[in-house]
Amino acid sequence: MAVDKVRSSASAAAVMGLVVAAAALLSPPAPGSFNDEVNTLVEIKRALNDPSGALRAWDPEVIAAGDELCDWPMVVCNLKGQVFRLDLSNQNLSGTLSPAIGNLRSMRNLLLCNNSISGAIPDTLGQIVHLETVDLSNNHFTGSIPSTLGGLAHLQHLKLNNNRLSGHIPDSLATASMLSRLDLSFNNLSGHLPIFGASIVSLQGNPLLNPTVEEPHDFPTPKQANSEENSDVLDEREGHILGILAVCLSIACAVTTVITVVAVVCRCRHRHEQAGAVDAFLCTLDLNGYIFTLLVHLGHLKLYKFEEMRRVTINFSQKIFWEDME
């Protein structure tokens, strides 16, 4: 009896082991696992045309024979054996990019530039949450830019230039927090142009884009404000100086005119000193080419010589005046 119980227990254990092994083999691999990434790379290879045989070594049978995924060409793995970098640039590839690429959850750098890959950019790229660099430039990608790319929190460099992309630029790319370089040049993009947070943005070669027009700001920079204040001060000083010069010039002209008139009158009087009592005499005045003739009236005054006046007044003595007044 004891022997039979032992045999039955061993049989049950063996059956359970077979069931567990079968379940492990038949169950799908967990996302990001080794088998999942192998299958993903095989799917990517299947969607591409590879006339140069660059992806010939991407063979799951080689993996089964004891090779490792990280030994495949153009694949770089991290310390955990997960795909960290996929660089298929300059490999003369065509065809399309499989949506299965979104299963490479640990990938940080995706480089497919300088090929002839066509079709749409898969939305599943937005599932690769650790992506930092995406370079799909110089291909034949068509369709719109997936808005899921703007949701990648670690994306720093995105190059989609020189393709055939169309439609609007997703607003999510304008608000991407870590994006520092964005190149969308030479496509067929259209619609409004959002204000980007990236420090380097290239958009030339998209004639259908409508640039965003911002309202002008009336707030001058400190340098401009200082410059304007200095300019106002200089203008005010120049105005004061010009005003002073104008007043001085007017006064000089007036004084010059008065002196000229007085000099002419004195000269005319000197000419008529010998004429005795004179009621009036003519003086000619020339001011800057304008000839004026002045008639100077002296009433019934008589012109006395200085010697005559000194003799009559007894050398201008005050006594004679008081005596006359008495």
Order of alpha helices (4+ residues) and beta strands (2+ residues): alpha-alpha-beta-alpha-beta-beta-beta-beta-beta-beta-beta-beta-beta-alpha-beta-beta-beta-beta-alpha-beta-beta-alpha-alpha
